[in-house]
Amino acid sequence: MSQEELFENSGQCGGGVNADKRNKSFLGLIATGVVGGSLVALYAVAAPFVAPALRKVCLPFVPATPAQVQNVLQALRARSGTLVDIGSGDGRIVIAAAKHGFQASGFELNPWLVWYSRYKAWRAGVHRSTSFHISDLWKASFAPYSNVVIFGVPQMMDQLELKLSSELPVTAKVVACRFPFPTWIPECTEGEGIDTVWVYDARTFKTNLHQGVARNTLIEKQNKPDSCS
Ligand SMILES: C[S@@+](CC[C@H](N)C(=O)[O-])C[C@H]1O[C@@H](n2cnc3c(N)ncnc32)[C@H](O)[C@@H]1O
């Protein structure tokens, strides 16, 4: 082989190595993009579920059981009009209430759950009688609602008592799932165990608030309420 041929061959060989390197770095770039993109997507999906746990009051997404939903509907069977589920999760209470004739709304911090709720309401054919709001419950006003449902945690219930006492009309009913309000006196309860719901009449708790009835007196009065049924 002449020196010229040798030179040309070595050039070709060097070009092959360079092309190989270019391919590898291109593949590396794609792999980095895919991994980076997946991590960003994972964070975007997971963050709204984790965020409630990092707030002052930790209220995680724990959906109501079917028995709990039935107890809410049973407790409100004689009622109609507007209903709100505070922290509406995947929208199951709002959708069930809309199927029973309520104009039902949900307030929920997690946008994924709100979009999923809207999709479920559309699938269930109740999108016209439901609305879902991406909103912090502490920043929303519940004044327009005559039926209020809350599946909260004990740490938030005394603060929520004050908020609802000052916002709701006297004609409103409030249903607390799993955890009762600390000082309000329930008019009745529905269900048993973790599926228990407590029903409160706004006229009663607003009167007690305005009369400044001592908290201890109210707690004493909370002896076993009657069943709603
Ligand atoms: C215990 S789950 C109840 C879900 C639904 N109400 C049910 O019974 O199936 C509480 C919900 O409140 C939401 N949440 C937590 N903090 C909130 C806030 N500050 N404002 C609005 N929603 C909140 C959570 O994302 C979660 O979906």
The ligand as a Gaussian input file, in Angstrom:
#p B3LYP/6-31G(d) Opt

LIG

0 1
 C      -59.377000      13.630000      53.216000
 S      -59.359000      14.130000      51.509000
 C      -61.103000      14.146000      51.188000
 C      -61.449000      13.994000      49.722000
 C      -62.940000      14.012000      49.401000
 N      -63.647000      15.071000      50.097000
 C      -63.593000      12.682000      49.753000
 O      -64.286000      12.652000      50.783000
 O      -63.394000      11.711000      49.019000
 C      -58.945000      15.867000      51.695000
 C      -58.687000      16.604000      50.386000
 O      -58.426000      17.974000      50.699000
 C      -57.429000      18.458000      49.827000
 N      -56.778000      19.620000      50.469000
 C      -55.749000      19.625000      51.374000
 N      -55.460000      20.868000      51.759000
 C      -56.329000      21.690000      51.097000
 C      -56.526000      23.105000      51.067000
 N      -55.792000      23.921000      51.824000
 N      -57.493000      23.602000      50.259000
 C      -58.253000      22.780000      49.488000
 N      -58.107000      21.435000      49.470000
 C      -57.172000      20.891000      50.266000
 C      -56.498000      17.284000      49.622000
 O      -55.761000      17.414000      48.411000
 C      -57.500000      16.117000      49.595000
 O      -57.896000      15.817000      48.284000

